[in-house]
Amino acid sequence: MKSTVETTNLDGLVRSFTQRGASHIRQEKPNQDSVKYASLHNDKVHILSVSDGHGSNRSFRSEDGSRIAVDTAIQVSTDFFCDRPSANELKGKIDILCRRIVYEWKKEVKNHLYDNPFSESELSLLKNKEDNEIAYGATLLLSVITSDYTLHVQLGDGNIFVIDSDNNQSSPIVPDNILLGNDTHSLCEEDADKHIQFNITLHNNTPYLVFLTTDGLPNSFSTDKAFFSAAKEIYEAIFEHGLEAIEVELPKWLEEYTEQGSGDDITIVFYYKERLATDRISKDNIQENIQEDVQEDVQDEVQDEVQDEVQDEVQDDVQDDVQDDVQDDVQDDVQ
């Protein structure tokens, strides 16, 4: 299990975990997922990406393909969002971004192949000697979080899960299910950019959680609802216990998911607002302050009542003493 953490200036944290699949461990295959993230403009723009290498016999270099995918997605997005386009500007340029990511991935694959030519045994695995990119086949998920909007991009399987600032949960992109079985759209397809799905969500406040995962996690559950519940549990754990609980528990959860579920590699990266981890403390502090204020008010009232009672008693005593003295004096004069 590998994990990384990064603080941000959007009152949040970026956290990533990757777990080698149980079946890959048994078959002595490497983890073919990749993850990467970056921040721009003094941490006011955050870019998260995961990729899943196909891992089939024909995609024997998909570990490299997924690494190239996240490297390319982060680099192209960094250049693209350098000028911080508005949501309206982005809508008119999103196709350019998607095509650029695919173009750069294919270019870097060619460069990698040039530096690392196929062996004869590798060539024998390809049906068509010209289908070099299939060897590097991989999916791609990308989210770009800004103060005004969040962009989500998806090619192939995997899931993006979001909890917005109103605590509503959603999956902004529904994965394309037109392919049969475990087949999925891929960067290695000739027209890959035509199969890219995207979503732009406008917001006044950044989401509480943006959660990207390769398909090893959702495929460990029988339904999408069960997967969303698991993602929500991670959010709740952060809310209840903070980052330390995640560091301890999440690796165990992912290991159990792949062992008892998909058997596939599982890689996640998520952004969440750091203040969520302290919300409960803040609320407790507010309650404590209220209780202290109430106690102080009660004490003040009690003290006022005591003082009033004491003053009344003193006045009564003084009046009684004065009256007694006057009566004594009168009696003395009469006598």
N, C-alpha and C positions, 0 to 999 in steps of 0.2 A: 504494500500500500504506500503510495506516494501522496503527499499533500503539500500545499503551499498556501500562504496567507499574505494579504496585502491590505494595508489601511488606505482609506480614500478620504477626500475632502467633501464628499457628498453625504457626510454623516453615515458612512457605510463601510463594509468590508467586502473584499472579494476572496473567495475560498475555493480551492479545487482539490479533488480527490480522484485517484485512479486505482482501480483494483483489477488485477489480472484475473481473467476468467477461470473458473474451476475446471472447465473442460480443456482450456489451454494449458493449465498446469499439468493435468493428466497426460496430455498429448505432447508436452514439452514444447509448446508454441509460445512465442513472445506475446506481450500485450500489444495489440495492434491499434489501440486508441491513442489519441493525442489531445492535448489541451494547452491553451495559451491565452493570456489576457494582457491588456495594456491600458494605460491611462494617458489622457492628453489635457492640455490647458489647465495645468495645476490641479489635476484630478477632478476636472469638471465634466469630462467625457470618459466613459469606461467601455472598453471593447472586450467581449468574452467570446471564446470560440472553442468548440470541441469537434473532433472528427473521428469516425470509425472506419478503420481499414477493413475491407470485405473479408479477407482471410481465407478465401477459397483457394483451390489449387491453382487456378489461373491468375489469381491476384496475389502472387507469392511475394510481392514487394509492397503490400498494402500498409505495412508498418511505416515504410518510408513515405508512402502516399499520404497517409493521415498527418504525418509530421509536416510535410510540405503544404498540406491543406491549411492547417492552423497558422503556420508561418506566413503563408500568402494572404490569408484572410486578414490577419492582424496588420500586416504591412500595407496592403491596399487600403484598408479601412483607415489606418493612421494617416495616410496621404490624403484620402478623400475627405476626412473630417478635420483636417488641419485648419480649414477656414470656417469651421463650425456652421455648416449650411442650416438655414431655417427648415422647418418641416415642409413648407411649400416648395422650397428649392430642392429638397431631397426627393420629393415626389416626382419631380421632373428629371431626376438624375439617377434614380435607383437602378434602372436597367443598365446604365453605364457601369455602376459599381459592380453589379452581378457579373456582367460580361468580363469586366476587368479581372475579377477574382478567378474565373474559369481560365481566362487567357494566361494569366501569370502562373497558375498551377500547372497547366500543360507545358509552359515554357520551362519551368523549374524541373518538371519530370524529365524533359528532354535533356536538360543539363546534367541531371543525376545519372541518366542512362548513358550519356556520353562519357562521363567519368567512371561509370561502373557498368560496362557492357554485360549483356546477358551471357551466362555460361550455356554450354550446349544442353545441359540438363534443364535449365530454366526455359530455353527456347522450345524444348519439347513439350512444355506445358501449355504453350499458346496455340490455339487452333489456327489463328491467322498470324503469320509472322509480322504483319504490319500493325497488329493490335497491341502495340507496346504499352499504351496507357492503361490497358486492362490490368496489367501486372501491378499497377499502383492504385487501383480503384479504391475510392474512399468517399464517404459522405461528408457533409459540412453543416454545422449549426453556428450561427453568429448572432450576437445581440450587441447593440450599441446604445448605451444609456446616457442621456443628456438631461439637463434640467427641464427641458421643454417637451421632449418626446423620447420614445424608445423604439429603435428599429430592430426587427427580428428577421433573420434570413435563414432559410432551410432548404437543403438539397438532400433528398433521401430520408432514411428513417432517423429515429431519435425523437426527443420531445423537448419543448420549451414550456415551462410552467411559471406563471406570474401571479403574485399577490400585490394588488395595487394599494395606493395610499388610503383607500376606503375599506381595505381588508377584503376586497372581492378577489376571488381566485379564478383564473382562466388559463386556457392554452391558446395563445394568440394565433398559432398556425396549426391547422389540422393536417397531419402528415398525409401525403398522397398515397392512396391505397389502390391505385389502378393496376399495379403489378401483382402477379400471382406469387403465392408462397412467401419465401423470405427474400425474393428479389427486391431491389430498391434502386432508385435513381442514383446516379453517381457522377462524380467529376470526370470520370474516364469516358463518359458518353460523348459522342460527336457533337450533339446539340445540348449539352448539359445545361447551359444558361437558360434554355427554354423551359426547363423543369424546376427552376428555382422558385420557391414560394417566399413571399415576404409580407410583413405587416408593419405599419407605422402607427403607434399608439401615442396620442397626444395626452399630456398631463400637466397639471400645475405643480404637483409634488412627485418626486421620483418614487417608483414602486418600493414596497417593503421588501420584495423578493423577486429576483429574476434568476431562474434555475434552468440550466441547460444540461442535458444528459444524452449520452449515446444510448442505443436501443437495448443494451444489456440490462439496464434497470427496469424500464417499462415492460420488457419481455419476461421479467421475473414475476409478473402479476397476471392474473387471469383476465382482468378487466382494466380499462383506463381509469375507472373510478378508484380501484384499489391502488393503482400507481399514484394518482393524485393525492390520495390519503397519505401515502408514504412520504411524498414530497412535503405535504402539509405538516407531517410529524417533525420533519427536519426544521421547518420554520418554527414550530411550537417549541422545539427543544432549544433553539436559539433564544426565543422570547423568554422562556422559563428560566434557562440556566446559563445562557451565554456561550461564548466560543469554547471555553474549556470542556463543556459537556460534549460539544460536537467533536472536538479532537479525540476524545476518548471513545465515544459511542459510534459515530458514523463509520469508521473503518470496520467495526464489528458488524454493523448492519449490512454494509456492502458485501462483505465476505459471505455472510449468511444468504443474502439475496442470490449471489451467483452460484453458491453451492446448492441451494434448495430450489433455485429458479432456473434462469436461462442458461447458466454455465458459461456465459459470454463475459468478455471484458466489460467493466462498468467504469465510465468516466463522467464526472460531473464538475461543473464550475458554476458558482452562483454569486450574485451580488445581493447583499441585504443591508438595510440601514442599521448602523451600529447602535443608534439610539433605541432600537427595539429591544436590545439586550438589557437596557437600563430603564425601559418604560415601567416595568413592574416596581423597580426600586424607587423611581420617581413617584409613582402612585403611592407606594408605602410611605415615602417621605411626606407626601401631601397629607395622607391620613394621620401620620404622626404629628404633623404641624397642627392639623385641625384639633386632634386630641389635646395637644399642649395648649392651644388657644382656649379650648373649652375648659380645661383644668384651671388655666389662669383666670378665666372669667369667673368660674365657680369660686376660686380662692378669693378673688377680689370681692365678690358678692358676700362671701362668708365674713371676710374681714370687715366690710362695711357694716354688715349686720351686727357683728360683735362690737364694733366701735360705737354704733348707735345704741346698742344695749348698755354698754359701759357708760356712755354719756348720760343716758336716761337714768341709770342707777345712781351715778354721781350726783346728777341734778336732784333726784329724789332724796338722796341722803343729805345733800346740802340744805334743801328746803326743810326737811324734817329737823335738822339741827338748828336751823334758823328759827323755826316755829317753837321748838323746845326752849331755846334761849329766850325768845320773846315772852313766852308764857312764864318762865321762871322769873324774868325781870318784873313782869306785871305782878306776879304773886308777892314778890319781895316788897314792891312799892306799896301794895295794899296793906301788907302786914306792917 
